[in-house]
Amino acid sequence: MRQNISSGTPWEAVVGYSRAVRVGDHVWVSGTTASDEHGQVIAVGDPYEQTIYILQKIERALREAGATLADVVRTRIYVTNIDHWQRIGHAHAQFFGSVRPANAMVEVSRLVNPDHLVEIEVDAVIGAGRG
């Protein structure tokens, strides 16, 4: 059975995606940026604070799907400036330091909004955090 999780933003219907999708015990969270429900970018110019905000949004989507951060098995981080890797990595470690999922951090030329410095997607397996 498939469960689509929505954050309620208008872009989901316009673009045709869900914040997260759960099938069985697997949860995939879409690329998530530091924009609030009104489209306002949070922490413009600060990659660390954007990462914190993004991971909090991801945590809420996981919780709605019946998962936790401890169930995350992979993260993918897209950044517009790889020189920010330490600040972004520090924020990531605050959420996943003991979980230690597989990870990639990749520099991209730009994200959907020029004020977005970071975009993160995650994959989780419900129950993986218990092992």
FIRO-59509 format. One record per atom (N, C-alpha, C, CB): residue number from 1; residue in three letters; chain; x, y negated, z. Coordinates in steps of 0.1 Angstrom, whole numbers. Each point is the difference from the previous one (the first is absolute). Glycine has a CB too. Layout:
// residues N
+-----+------+------+-------+-------+-------+
: pos : code : unit :     X :     Y :     Z :
+-----+------+------+-------+-------+-------+
: NUM :  ala :    A :     X :     Y :     Z :
...
+-----+------+------+-------+-------+-------+
END
This chain:
// residues 131
+-----+------+------+-------+-------+-------+
: pos : code : unit :     X :     Y :     Z :
+-----+------+------+-------+-------+-------+
:   1 :  met :    A :     8 :    12 :     0 :
:   1 :  met :    A :    -8 :   -12 :     0 :
:   1 :  met :    A :     9 :   -12 :     0 :
:   1 :  met :    A :   -19 :    12 :    12 :
:   2 :  arg :    A :    15 :   -23 :   -19 :
:   2 :  arg :    A :     7 :   -12 :    -2 :
:   2 :  arg :    A :    -6 :   -11 :     9 :
:   2 :  arg :    A :     7 :     7 :   -24 :
:   3 :  gln :    A :     1 :   -14 :    31 :
:   3 :  gln :    A :    -5 :   -12 :     7 :
:   3 :  gln :    A :     8 :   -12 :    -4 :
:   3 :  gln :    A :    -6 :    14 :    20 :
:   4 :  asn :    A :    -1 :   -24 :   -26 :
:   4 :  asn :    A :     6 :   -13 :    -4 :
:   4 :  asn :    A :    -1 :    -9 :    12 :
:   4 :  asn :    A :    -5 :     3 :   -25 :
:   5 :  ile :    A :    16 :   -10 :    29 :
:   5 :  ile :    A :     0 :    -9 :    11 :
:   5 :  ile :    A :     2 :   -14 :    -7 :
:   5 :  ile :    A :     9 :    16 :    17 :
:   6 :  ser :    A :   -18 :   -26 :   -13 :
:   6 :  ser :    A :     0 :   -13 :    -6 :
:   6 :  ser :    A :     4 :   -10 :    11 :
:   6 :  ser :    A :   -17 :     6 :   -17 :
:   7 :  ser :    A :    25 :   -16 :    13 :
:   7 :  ser :    A :     2 :   -11 :    10 :
:   7 :  ser :    A :   -10 :   -11 :    -2 :
:   7 :  ser :    A :    25 :     6 :     0 :
:   8 :  gly :    A :   -33 :    -5 :   -10 :
:   8 :  gly :    A :   -10 :   -10 :    -2 :
:   8 :  gly :    A :     4 :   -12 :    -9 :
:   8 :  gly :    A :    -9 :     7 :    22 :
:   9 :  thr :    A :    21 :    -7 :   -27 :
:   9 :  thr :    A :     4 :   -11 :    -8 :
:   9 :  thr :    A :    -6 :     1 :   -14 :
:   9 :  thr :    A :    22 :    -1 :    12 :
:  10 :  pro :    A :   -25 :   -10 :   -18 :
:  10 :  pro :    A :    -6 :     0 :   -14 :
:  10 :  pro :    A :     8 :     6 :   -10 :
:  10 :  pro :    A :   -12 :   -20 :     6 :
:  11 :  trp :    A :    25 :    21 :    -5 :
:  11 :  trp :    A :     9 :     5 :   -10 :
:  11 :  trp :    A :    -2 :    15 :    -2 :
:  11 :  trp :    A :    17 :   -17 :     5 :
:  12 :  glu :    A :   -21 :    24 :     5 :
:  12 :  glu :    A :    -2 :    15 :    -1 :
:  12 :  glu :    A :   -10 :     3 :   -11 :
:  12 :  glu :    A :     5 :     3 :    24 :
:  13 :  ala :    A :   -16 :   -10 :   -24 :
:  13 :  ala :    A :   -11 :     2 :   -10 :
:  13 :  ala :    A :     5 :    -5 :   -14 :
:  13 :  ala :    A :   -18 :    -1 :    18 :
:  14 :  val :    A :    24 :   -10 :   -18 :
:  14 :  val :    A :     5 :    -6 :   -13 :
:  14 :  val :    A :    10 :     8 :    -7 :
:  14 :  val :    A :    -5 :   -22 :    10 :
:  15 :  val :    A :    15 :    27 :    -2 :
:  15 :  val :    A :    11 :     8 :    -6 :
:  15 :  val :    A :    -4 :    15 :     0 :
:  15 :  val :    A :    17 :   -17 :     8 :
:  16 :  gly :    A :   -26 :    22 :     0 :
:  16 :  gly :    A :    -4 :    13 :     0 :
:  16 :  gly :    A :    10 :     9 :     9 :
:  16 :  gly :    A :   -10 :    -3 :   -23 :
:  17 :  tyr :    A :    12 :     0 :    35 :
:  17 :  tyr :    A :     9 :     8 :     9 :
:  17 :  tyr :    A :    -6 :     0 :    14 :
:  17 :  tyr :    A :    20 :    -5 :   -14 :
:  18 :  ser :    A :   -15 :    13 :    22 :
:  18 :  ser :    A :    -3 :     1 :    14 :
:  18 :  ser :    A :    12 :    -3 :     9 :
:  18 :  ser :    A :   -18 :    17 :    -5 :
:  19 :  arg :    A :    16 :   -23 :    17 :
:  19 :  arg :    A :    11 :    -3 :     9 :
:  19 :  arg :    A :     7 :    13 :     3 :
:  19 :  arg :    A :   -12 :   -20 :    10 :
:  20 :  ala :    A :     4 :    31 :    -8 :
:  20 :  ala :    A :     6 :    13 :     2 :
:  20 :  ala :    A :   -10 :    11 :    -4 :
:  20 :  ala :    A :    13 :    -9 :    20 :
:  21 :  val :    A :    -7 :    20 :   -23 :
:  21 :  val :    A :    -8 :    12 :    -4 :
:  21 :  val :    A :     4 :    12 :     8 :
:  21 :  val :    A :    -3 :    -9 :   -23 :
:  22 :  arg :    A :    -7 :    16 :    29 :
:  22 :  arg :    A :     3 :    12 :     7 :
:  22 :  arg :    A :    -7 :    12 :    -8 :
:  22 :  arg :    A :     1 :   -12 :    23 :
:  23 :  val :    A :     7 :    22 :   -25 :
:  23 :  val :    A :    -4 :    13 :    -5 :
:  23 :  val :    A :     5 :    11 :     8 :
:  23 :  val :    A :    -1 :    -9 :   -24 :
:  24 :  gly :    A :    -7 :    16 :    31 :
:  24 :  gly :    A :     4 :    10 :    10 :
:  24 :  gly :    A :     8 :    -6 :    11 :
:  24 :  gly :    A :     1 :    17 :   -18 :
:  25 :  asp :    A :    11 :   -13 :    20 :
:  25 :  asp :    A :     8 :    -5 :    11 :
:  25 :  asp :    A :    11 :   -10 :    -6 :
:  25 :  asp :    A :    -4 :    20 :    14 :
:  26 :  his :    A :     3 :   -24 :   -26 :
:  26 :  his :    A :     9 :    -9 :    -6 :
:  26 :  his :    A :    -6 :   -14 :    -2 :
:  26 :  his :    A :    10 :    18 :   -12 :
:  27 :  val :    A :    -2 :   -29 :    15 :
:  27 :  val :    A :    -5 :   -13 :    -1 :
:  27 :  val :    A :    10 :    -8 :    -8 :
:  27 :  val :    A :   -13 :     1 :    22 :
:  28 :  trp :    A :     9 :    -8 :   -32 :
:  28 :  trp :    A :     8 :    -9 :    -8 :
:  28 :  trp :    A :    -4 :   -14 :     2 :
:  28 :  trp :    A :     4 :    18 :   -17 :
:  29 :  val :    A :     4 :   -27 :    22 :
:  29 :  val :    A :    -3 :   -14 :     1 :
:  29 :  val :    A :     6 :    -8 :   -11 :
:  29 :  val :    A :    -1 :     2 :    25 :
:  30 :  ser :    A :    -7 :   -10 :   -32 :
:  30 :  ser :    A :     4 :    -8 :   -11 :
:  30 :  ser :    A :    10 :   -10 :     3 :
:  30 :  ser :    A :   -22 :     3 :   -10 :
:  31 :  gly :    A :    29 :    -8 :     0 :
:  31 :  gly :    A :    10 :   -11 :     2 :
:  31 :  gly :    A :    -7 :   -11 :     8 :
:  31 :  gly :    A :    12 :     6 :   -21 :
:  32 :  thr :    A :    -6 :   -10 :    32 :
:  32 :  thr :    A :    -6 :   -10 :     9 :
:  32 :  thr :    A :     9 :   -12 :     1 :
:  32 :  thr :    A :   -12 :    19 :    13 :
:  33 :  thr :    A :     6 :   -31 :   -14 :
:  33 :  thr :    A :     8 :   -12 :     1 :
:  33 :  thr :    A :    -5 :    -8 :    12 :
:  33 :  thr :    A :     4 :     0 :   -25 :
:  34 :  ala :    A :     3 :   -11 :    28 :
:  34 :  ala :    A :    -4 :    -9 :    11 :
:  34 :  ala :    A :   -10 :   -10 :    -4 :
:  34 :  ala :    A :    23 :     4 :    10 :
:  35 :  ser :    A :   -34 :     0 :   -14 :
:  35 :  ser :    A :   -12 :    -9 :    -3 :
:  35 :  ser :    A :   -11 :     4 :     9 :
:  35 :  ser :    A :     7 :    -3 :   -24 :
:  36 :  asp :    A :   -14 :    -7 :    29 :
:  36 :  asp :    A :   -12 :     3 :     9 :
:  36 :  asp :    A :   -12 :     2 :    -9 :
:  36 :  asp :    A :    10 :   -14 :    18 :
:  37 :  glu :    A :   -21 :    17 :   -12 :
:  37 :  glu :    A :   -12 :     3 :    -7 :
:  37 :  glu :    A :    -5 :   -11 :    -9 :
:  37 :  glu :    A :    -6 :    15 :    18 :
:  38 :  his :    A :    11 :   -27 :   -17 :
:  38 :  his :    A :    -4 :   -11 :    -8 :
:  38 :  his :    A :    10 :    -3 :   -11 :
:  38 :  his :    A :   -12 :   -10 :    20 :
:  39 :  gly :    A :    23 :    18 :   -21 :
:  39 :  gly :    A :    10 :    -2 :   -10 :
:  39 :  gly :    A :    11 :    -9 :     4 :
:  39 :  gly :    A :   -17 :     4 :   -16 :
:  40 :  gln :    A :    17 :    -9 :    29 :
:  40 :  gln :    A :    11 :    -9 :     4 :
:  40 :  gln :    A :    12 :     8 :     4 :
:  40 :  gln :    A :   -17 :   -16 :     9 :
:  41 :  val :    A :    28 :    12 :   -14 :
:  41 :  val :    A :    13 :     7 :     3 :
:  41 :  val :    A :     4 :    -4 :    14 :
:  41 :  val :    A :     7 :     1 :   -25 :
:  42 :  ile :    A :    -3 :     9 :    33 :
:  42 :  ile :    A :     4 :    -1 :    13 :
:  42 :  ile :    A :    15 :    -1 :     1 :
:  42 :  ile :    A :   -20 :    13 :     8 :
:  43 :  ala :    A :    26 :   -22 :     0 :
:  43 :  ala :    A :    14 :    -1 :     2 :
:  43 :  ala :    A :     8 :    -3 :   -13 :
:  43 :  ala :    A :    -2 :    16 :    20 :
:  44 :  val :    A :    -2 :   -25 :   -27 :
:  44 :  val :    A :     7 :    -4 :   -12 :
:  44 :  val :    A :    14 :    -3 :     3 :
:  44 :  val :    A :   -21 :   -10 :   -10 :
:  45 :  gly :    A :    30 :    16 :     2 :
:  45 :  gly :    A :    15 :    -2 :     1 :
:  45 :  gly :    A :     6 :     9 :    11 :
:  45 :  gly :    A :    -4 :   -23 :    -7 :
:  46 :  asp :    A :    -3 :    31 :    14 :
:  46 :  asp :    A :     6 :     8 :    11 :
:  46 :  asp :    A :    -3 :    15 :    -3 :
:  46 :  asp :    A :    -3 :   -19 :    17 :
:  47 :  pro :    A :    13 :    26 :   -22 :
:  47 :  pro :    A :    -1 :    14 :    -3 :
:  47 :  pro :    A :    -3 :     9 :    12 :
:  47 :  pro :    A :    15 :    -4 :   -20 :
:  48 :  tyr :    A :    -9 :     1 :    31 :
:  48 :  tyr :    A :    -2 :     8 :    12 :
:  48 :  tyr :    A :   -14 :    -1 :     5 :
:  48 :  tyr :    A :    24 :    -5 :     7 :
:  49 :  glu :    A :   -30 :    -7 :    -6 :
:  49 :  glu :    A :   -14 :    -2 :     5 :
:  49 :  glu :    A :   -10 :     6 :   -10 :
:  49 :  glu :    A :     7 :   -21 :    12 :
:  50 :  gln :    A :    -4 :    19 :   -25 :
:  50 :  gln :    A :    -8 :     7 :   -10 :
:  50 :  gln :    A :    -1 :    15 :     2 :
:  50 :  gln :    A :     5 :   -19 :   -17 :
:  51 :  thr :    A :     7 :    25 :    19 :
:  51 :  thr :    A :     1 :    14 :     2 :
:  51 :  thr :    A :    -8 :     4 :    12 :
:  51 :  thr :    A :    22 :     1 :   -11 :
:  52 :  ile :    A :   -21 :    -8 :    22 :
:  52 :  ile :    A :    -8 :     3 :    12 :
:  52 :  ile :    A :   -15 :     0 :    -3 :
:  52 :  ile :    A :    19 :   -10 :    15 :
:  53 :  tyr :    A :   -23 :    -1 :   -21 :
:  53 :  tyr :    A :   -15 :    -2 :    -4 :
:  53 :  tyr :    A :    -4 :    12 :    -9 :
:  53 :  tyr :    A :     2 :   -25 :     2 :
:  54 :  ile :    A :     6 :    28 :   -12 :
:  54 :  ile :    A :    -4 :    11 :    -9 :
:  54 :  ile :    A :    -1 :    14 :     8 :
:  54 :  ile :    A :    12 :   -12 :   -19 :
:  55 :  leu :    A :    -3 :    15 :    27 :
:  55 :  leu :    A :     0 :    12 :     8 :
:  55 :  leu :    A :   -12 :     1 :     9 :
:  55 :  leu :    A :    25 :     2 :    -2 :
:  56 :  gln :    A :   -29 :   -14 :     8 :
:  56 :  gln :    A :   -12 :     0 :     8 :
:  56 :  gln :    A :   -12 :     3 :    -8 :
:  56 :  gln :    A :    11 :   -17 :    15 :
:  57 :  lys :    A :   -12 :    12 :   -28 :
:  57 :  lys :    A :   -11 :     3 :    -9 :
:  57 :  lys :    A :     0 :    14 :    -3 :
:  57 :  lys :    A :     1 :   -23 :    -9 :
:  58 :  ile :    A :    10 :    29 :     6 :
:  58 :  ile :    A :     1 :    14 :    -3 :
:  58 :  ile :    A :    -4 :     9 :    11 :
:  58 :  ile :    A :    19 :    -5 :   -16 :
:  59 :  glu :    A :   -15 :     1 :    28 :
:  59 :  glu :    A :    -4 :     7 :    12 :
:  59 :  glu :    A :   -15 :     1 :     2 :
:  59 :  glu :    A :    21 :    -7 :    11 :
:  60 :  arg :    A :   -28 :    -4 :   -14 :
:  60 :  arg :    A :   -15 :    -1 :     1 :
:  60 :  arg :    A :    -6 :     9 :   -11 :
:  60 :  arg :    A :     1 :   -23 :     9 :
:  61 :  ala :    A :     4 :    23 :   -21 :
:  61 :  ala :    A :    -5 :     9 :   -10 :
:  61 :  ala :    A :     2 :    15 :     3 :
:  61 :  ala :    A :     5 :   -18 :   -17 :
:  62 :  leu :    A :     7 :    21 :    23 :
:  62 :  leu :    A :     2 :    14 :     4 :
:  62 :  leu :    A :    -9 :     4 :    11 :
:  62 :  leu :    A :    24 :    -3 :    -6 :
:  63 :  arg :    A :   -26 :    -5 :    15 :
:  63 :  arg :    A :    -9 :     3 :    12 :
:  63 :  arg :    A :   -15 :     2 :    -6 :
:  63 :  arg :    A :    14 :   -14 :    16 :
:  64 :  glu :    A :   -18 :     6 :   -25 :
:  64 :  glu :    A :   -13 :     2 :    -6 :
:  64 :  glu :    A :    -1 :    13 :    -7 :
:  64 :  glu :    A :    -3 :   -25 :    -3 :
:  65 :  ala :    A :    14 :    30 :    -3 :
:  65 :  ala :    A :     0 :    13 :    -7 :
:  65 :  ala :    A :     2 :    12 :     9 :
:  65 :  ala :    A :     9 :   -12 :   -19 :
:  66 :  gly :    A :    -7 :     9 :    32 :
:  66 :  gly :    A :     2 :    11 :    10 :
:  66 :  gly :    A :    15 :     3 :     2 :
:  66 :  gly :    A :   -22 :     9 :    -6 :
:  67 :  ala :    A :    31 :   -17 :     2 :
:  67 :  ala :    A :    14 :     2 :     1 :
:  67 :  ala :    A :     6 :   -10 :     9 :
:  67 :  ala :    A :     1 :    10 :   -23 :
:  68 :  thr :    A :    12 :    -8 :    26 :
:  68 :  thr :    A :     8 :   -10 :     8 :
:  68 :  thr :    A :    13 :    -2 :    -7 :
:  68 :  thr :    A :   -11 :     8 :    22 :
:  69 :  leu :    A :    18 :   -18 :   -17 :
:  69 :  leu :    A :    14 :    -3 :    -5 :
:  69 :  leu :    A :     9 :    13 :     1 :
:  69 :  leu :    A :    -3 :   -25 :     6 :
:  70 :  ala :    A :     1 :    32 :     5 :
:  70 :  ala :    A :     8 :    12 :     2 :
:  70 :  ala :    A :    -2 :    11 :   -11 :
:  70 :  ala :    A :    -1 :    -5 :    24 :
:  71 :  asp :    A :   -10 :     4 :   -31 :
:  71 :  asp :    A :    -3 :     9 :   -11 :
:  71 :  asp :    A :     6 :    -4 :   -14 :
:  71 :  asp :    A :   -21 :     6 :    12 :
:  72 :  val :    A :    27 :   -17 :   -12 :
:  72 :  val :    A :     6 :    -5 :   -13 :
:  72 :  val :    A :    12 :     8 :    -3 :
:  72 :  val :    A :    -9 :   -23 :     4 :
:  73 :  val :    A :    10 :    28 :   -17 :
:  73 :  val :    A :    11 :     8 :    -4 :
:  73 :  val :    A :     8 :    -7 :   -11 :
:  73 :  val :    A :   -13 :    20 :     5 :
:  74 :  arg :    A :     8 :   -31 :   -10 :
:  74 :  arg :    A :     8 :    -7 :   -10 :
:  74 :  arg :    A :    -5 :   -15 :    -1 :
:  74 :  arg :    A :     3 :    21 :   -13 :
:  75 :  thr :    A :     7 :   -30 :    12 :
:  75 :  thr :    A :    -3 :   -14 :    -2 :
:  75 :  thr :    A :     8 :    -4 :   -13 :
:  75 :  thr :    A :    -4 :    -5 :    25 :
:  76 :  arg :    A :    -2 :    -4 :   -32 :
:  76 :  arg :    A :     6 :    -7 :   -12 :
:  76 :  arg :    A :    -1 :   -15 :     2 :
:  76 :  arg :    A :    -5 :    20 :   -15 :
:  77 :  ile :    A :    16 :   -26 :    15 :
:  77 :  ile :    A :     1 :   -15 :     2 :
:  77 :  ile :    A :     5 :    -7 :   -12 :
:  77 :  ile :    A :     4 :     4 :    25 :
:  78 :  tyr :    A :   -12 :   -13 :   -30 :
:  78 :  tyr :    A :     4 :    -8 :   -12 :
:  78 :  tyr :    A :     3 :   -14 :     5 :
:  78 :  tyr :    A :   -14 :    14 :   -16 :
:  79 :  val :    A :    26 :   -19 :    13 :
:  79 :  val :    A :     4 :   -13 :     5 :
:  79 :  val :    A :     4 :    -9 :   -12 :
:  79 :  val :    A :     7 :    10 :    22 :
:  80 :  thr :    A :    -8 :   -23 :   -21 :
:  80 :  thr :    A :     4 :    -9 :   -11 :
:  80 :  thr :    A :    14 :    -5 :     2 :
:  80 :  thr :    A :   -23 :    -7 :    -2 :
:  81 :  asn :    A :    29 :    10 :    14 :
:  81 :  asn :    A :    14 :    -3 :     2 :
:  81 :  asn :    A :     6 :    10 :     9 :
:  81 :  asn :    A :    -4 :   -25 :    -3 :
:  82 :  ile :    A :    12 :    34 :    -3 :
:  82 :  ile :    A :     6 :    11 :     8 :
:  82 :  ile :    A :    10 :    -5 :    11 :
:  82 :  ile :    A :    -3 :    15 :   -20 :
:  83 :  asp :    A :     7 :   -27 :    19 :
:  83 :  asp :    A :     8 :    -6 :    11 :
:  83 :  asp :    A :    -7 :    -1 :    13 :
:  83 :  asp :    A :    12 :   -13 :   -17 :
:  84 :  his :    A :   -26 :    14 :    17 :
:  84 :  his :    A :    -8 :     0 :    12 :
:  84 :  his :    A :    -1 :    14 :     6 :
:  84 :  his :    A :   -12 :   -20 :    -9 :
:  85 :  trp :    A :    19 :    30 :     4 :
:  85 :  trp :    A :    -2 :    14 :     4 :
:  85 :  trp :    A :     1 :     2 :    15 :
:  85 :  trp :    A :     8 :     7 :   -22 :
:  86 :  gln :    A :     1 :   -14 :    28 :
:  86 :  gln :    A :     2 :     2 :    15 :
:  86 :  gln :    A :   -11 :    -5 :     8 :
:  86 :  gln :    A :    24 :    -2 :    -3 :
:  87 :  arg :    A :   -30 :    -9 :     0 :
:  87 :  arg :    A :   -11 :    -6 :     7 :
:  87 :  arg :    A :   -13 :     9 :    -2 :
:  87 :  arg :    A :    10 :   -23 :    -2 :
:  88 :  ile :    A :   -12 :    27 :   -11 :
:  88 :  ile :    A :   -11 :     9 :    -3 :
:  88 :  ile :    A :     2 :    13 :     6 :
:  88 :  ile :    A :    -3 :   -12 :   -22 :
:  89 :  gly :    A :    15 :    18 :    22 :
:  89 :  gly :    A :     3 :    13 :     6 :
:  89 :  gly :    A :    -2 :    -1 :    15 :
:  89 :  gly :    A :    16 :     5 :   -18 :
:  90 :  his :    A :   -12 :   -16 :    24 :
:  90 :  his :    A :    -2 :    -1 :    15 :
:  90 :  his :    A :   -15 :     1 :     3 :
:  90 :  his :    A :    21 :   -14 :     2 :
:  91 :  ala :    A :   -29 :     7 :    -9 :
:  91 :  ala :    A :   -15 :     0 :     2 :
:  91 :  ala :    A :    -5 :    14 :    -2 :
:  91 :  ala :    A :    -2 :   -24 :    -7 :
:  92 :  his :    A :     7 :    31 :    -4 :
:  92 :  his :    A :    -5 :    14 :    -3 :
:  92 :  his :    A :     4 :     9 :    12 :
:  92 :  his :    A :     3 :    -4 :   -25 :
:  93 :  ala :    A :     9 :     2 :    30 :
:  93 :  ala :    A :     5 :     8 :    12 :
:  93 :  ala :    A :    -9 :    -2 :    12 :
:  93 :  ala :    A :    23 :     0 :    -9 :
:  94 :  gln :    A :   -28 :   -12 :    11 :
:  94 :  gln :    A :    -9 :    -2 :    12 :
:  94 :  gln :    A :   -12 :     9 :    -1 :
:  94 :  gln :    A :     8 :   -24 :     1 :
:  95 :  phe :    A :   -13 :    27 :   -13 :
:  95 :  phe :    A :   -12 :     8 :    -1 :
:  95 :  phe :    A :     3 :    15 :    -2 :
:  95 :  phe :    A :   -11 :   -20 :   -10 :
:  96 :  phe :    A :    23 :    23 :     4 :
:  96 :  phe :    A :     3 :    14 :    -4 :
:  96 :  phe :    A :    13 :     5 :     5 :
:  96 :  phe :    A :   -13 :    -4 :   -20 :
:  97 :  gly :    A :    19 :    -3 :    30 :
:  97 :  gly :    A :    13 :     4 :     5 :
:  97 :  gly :    A :     1 :    15 :     5 :
:  97 :  gly :    A :     4 :   -24 :     6 :
:  98 :  ser :    A :   -15 :    28 :     1 :
:  98 :  ser :    A :     0 :    14 :     5 :
:  98 :  ser :    A :    -6 :     9 :   -10 :
:  98 :  ser :    A :    -2 :    -9 :    23 :
:  99 :  val :    A :    -6 :     4 :   -33 :
:  99 :  val :    A :    -7 :     9 :   -10 :
:  99 :  val :    A :    10 :     4 :   -11 :
:  99 :  val :    A :   -22 :   -11 :     5 :
: 100 :  arg :    A :    29 :     1 :    -9 :
: 100 :  arg :    A :    11 :     1 :   -11 :
: 100 :  arg :    A :    -5 :     7 :   -12 :
: 100 :  arg :    A :    16 :     0 :    18 :
: 101 :  pro :    A :   -26 :    -6 :   -25 :
: 101 :  pro :    A :    -5 :     5 :   -13 :
: 101 :  pro :    A :    10 :    -1 :   -11 :
: 101 :  pro :    A :   -23 :    -5 :     7 :
: 102 :  ala :    A :    22 :    13 :   -17 :
: 102 :  ala :    A :     8 :    -3 :   -12 :
: 102 :  ala :    A :    -3 :   -14 :    -5 :
: 102 :  ala :    A :    -1 :    25 :    -7 :
: 103 :  asn :    A :    10 :   -31 :     1 :
: 103 :  asn :    A :    -1 :   -15 :    -3 :
: 103 :  asn :    A :     7 :    -4 :   -13 :
: 103 :  asn :    A :    -3 :    -4 :    25 :
: 104 :  ala :    A :    -2 :    -5 :   -32 :
: 104 :  ala :    A :     7 :    -7 :   -11 :
: 104 :  ala :    A :    -2 :   -15 :     2 :
: 104 :  ala :    A :    -2 :    21 :   -16 :
: 105 :  met :    A :    12 :   -29 :    13 :
: 105 :  met :    A :    -2 :   -14 :    -1 :
: 105 :  met :    A :     6 :    -4 :   -13 :
: 105 :  met :    A :     2 :    -4 :    25 :
: 106 :  val :    A :   -10 :    -3 :   -33 :
: 106 :  val :    A :     4 :    -3 :   -14 :
: 106 :  val :    A :    -3 :   -15 :    -2 :
: 106 :  val :    A :    -5 :    23 :    -8 :
: 107 :  glu :    A :    15 :   -30 :     1 :
: 107 :  glu :    A :    -2 :   -14 :    -4 :
: 107 :  glu :    A :    -8 :     0 :   -13 :
: 107 :  glu :    A :    22 :    -7 :    12 :
: 108 :  val :    A :   -32 :    -2 :   -12 :
: 108 :  val :    A :    -8 :    -2 :   -12 :
: 108 :  val :    A :     1 :   -14 :    -4 :
: 108 :  val :    A :   -15 :    19 :     6 :
: 109 :  ser :    A :    12 :   -22 :   -19 :
: 109 :  ser :    A :     2 :   -14 :    -4 :
: 109 :  ser :    A :   -10 :    -9 :     6 :
: 109 :  ser :    A :     9 :     8 :   -22 :
: 110 :  arg :    A :   -22 :    -3 :    24 :
: 110 :  arg :    A :   -10 :    -8 :     7 :
: 110 :  arg :    A :   -11 :     9 :     4 :
: 110 :  arg :    A :     7 :   -21 :   -13 :
: 111 :  leu :    A :   -16 :    15 :    22 :
: 111 :  leu :    A :   -12 :     7 :     4 :
: 111 :  leu :    A :   -12 :    -9 :    -5 :
: 111 :  leu :    A :    12 :    11 :    21 :
: 112 :  val :    A :   -24 :    -6 :   -18 :
: 112 :  val :    A :   -12 :    -7 :    -6 :
: 112 :  val :    A :    -1 :   -15 :     4 :
: 112 :  val :    A :   -11 :    23 :     1 :
: 113 :  asn :    A :    16 :   -27 :    10 :
: 113 :  asn :    A :     0 :   -14 :     4 :
: 113 :  asn :    A :    14 :    -4 :     3 :
: 113 :  asn :    A :   -23 :     2 :    10 :
: 114 :  pro :    A :    28 :   -13 :   -15 :
: 114 :  pro :    A :    14 :    -4 :     2 :
: 114 :  pro :    A :     4 :    -2 :    14 :
: 114 :  pro :    A :    -1 :   -11 :   -22 :
: 115 :  asp :    A :    -9 :     9 :    31 :
: 115 :  asp :    A :     3 :    -1 :    15 :
: 115 :  asp :    A :     2 :    14 :     7 :
: 115 :  asp :    A :   -13 :   -22 :    -1 :
: 116 :  his :    A :     9 :    32 :    -6 :
: 116 :  his :    A :     2 :    14 :     6 :
: 116 :  his :    A :    15 :     4 :    -2 :
: 116 :  his :    A :   -24 :     6 :    -5 :
: 117 :  leu :    A :    30 :    -3 :    16 :
: 117 :  leu :    A :    14 :     4 :     0 :
: 117 :  leu :    A :     1 :    15 :     1 :
: 117 :  leu :    A :     7 :   -21 :    10 :
: 118 :  val :    A :   -17 :    28 :    -5 :
: 118 :  val :    A :     0 :    14 :     3 :
: 118 :  val :    A :   -14 :     7 :    -3 :
: 118 :  val :    A :    17 :    -5 :    18 :
: 119 :  glu :    A :   -16 :    17 :   -23 :
: 119 :  glu :    A :   -12 :     8 :    -2 :
: 119 :  glu :    A :     4 :    14 :     4 :
: 119 :  glu :    A :    -9 :   -14 :   -19 :
: 120 :  ile :    A :     0 :    21 :    27 :
: 120 :  ile :    A :     3 :    13 :     5 :
: 120 :  ile :    A :   -12 :     9 :    -2 :
: 120 :  ile :    A :    15 :   -10 :    18 :
: 121 :  glu :    A :   -12 :    23 :   -22 :
: 121 :  glu :    A :   -10 :    10 :    -1 :
: 121 :  glu :    A :     5 :    12 :     8 :
: 121 :  glu :    A :    -7 :    -8 :   -23 :
: 122 :  val :    A :    -2 :    16 :    29 :
: 122 :  val :    A :     4 :    11 :     8 :
: 122 :  val :    A :    -9 :    12 :    -4 :
: 122 :  val :    A :     7 :   -15 :    19 :
: 123 :  asp :    A :    -1 :    27 :   -16 :
: 123 :  asp :    A :    -7 :    13 :    -1 :
: 123 :  asp :    A :     1 :     6 :    14 :
: 123 :  asp :    A :     6 :     3 :   -25 :
: 124 :  ala :    A :   -17 :     3 :    29 :
: 124 :  ala :    A :    -1 :     7 :    13 :
: 124 :  ala :    A :    -7 :    13 :    -1 :
: 124 :  ala :    A :    -1 :   -22 :    11 :
: 125 :  val :    A :     5 :    31 :    -2 :
: 125 :  val :    A :    -7 :    13 :     2 :
: 125 :  val :    A :    -5 :     1 :    14 :
: 125 :  val :    A :    16 :    11 :   -18 :
: 126 :  ile :    A :   -29 :   -11 :    19 :
: 126 :  ile :    A :    -6 :     0 :    14 :
: 126 :  ile :    A :     5 :    13 :     7 :
: 126 :  ile :    A :   -20 :   -13 :    -8 :
: 127 :  gly :    A :    25 :    10 :    20 :
: 127 :  gly :    A :     5 :    11 :     8 :
: 127 :  gly :    A :    15 :     1 :     0 :
: 127 :  gly :    A :   -21 :    12 :    -4 :
: 128 :  ala :    A :    27 :   -19 :    -6 :
: 128 :  ala :    A :    15 :     1 :    -1 :
: 128 :  ala :    A :     7 :    -6 :    12 :
: 128 :  ala :    A :    -2 :    -1 :   -25 :
: 129 :  gly :    A :    -4 :    -8 :    31 :
: 129 :  gly :    A :     5 :    -7 :    12 :
: 129 :  gly :    A :     1 :     9 :    12 :
: 129 :  gly :    A :    -8 :   -21 :    -9 :
: 130 :  arg :    A :     1 :    32 :     9 :
: 130 :  arg :    A :    -1 :     8 :    12 :
: 130 :  arg :    A :    12 :    10 :     0 :
: 130 :  arg :    A :   -25 :    -2 :     0 :
: 131 :  gly :    A :    32 :     3 :   -11 :
: 131 :  gly :    A :    11 :    10 :    -1 :
: 131 :  gly :    A :    12 :    -6 :     5 :
: 131 :  gly :    A :   -10 :    11 :   -18 :
+-----+------+------+-------+-------+-------+
END
